[in-house]
Amino acid sequence: GAPAVEDKKAEKAGVINIKVKDQNEGETFFKIKGHTKLGKVFDTYCDRQSLARNTVRFLFEGARIQDTDTPDSLEMQDGDMVQAMLEQVGG
């Protein structure tokens, strides 16, 4: 069917799938282009999870990801995982 054709086109366009995994082992999947700023992905993630954007930090291979980083700049591969860590906010 049509989806298979679209997937092949997506690969050529430099699109990768990444997953954001939270501390409860929940996974959210994103299909993004290599030049997409990851801050956009994290905004969407926080909206979907009803989280305040400033309470979550995102790590890739143990290092904090900046909003201006892209999959290309971090050399992410298709299927890579980002960890979402809730900041401990003092009350």
C-alpha positions, 0 to 999 in steps of 0.5 A: 500500500501507499505507506510503504512508498511514503516510508521510502521517500522519507528515508531519502529525505533524511527523516529519522524516527526517534523515541523519547523515553520518560522515567516511567518507561513510557515511550513517545515516537517522533519522525523528524528531519535531520535538520529539525531543531530538537527544541520543537520536538521537546515542545510537542512532547511536553504538550502531549504529556501535559508537562511544563517545558521548563521542568523537563530536561532531555538527554542523549547518550547521557549529555543534555540536549540543547533546544538548538541541537539537531539530529544531524549535529548529535549524529543521531541514527534512526531509532535512537532514544532520548531520555526525558528527565523531570527536574526536581523543582524546589517548592 
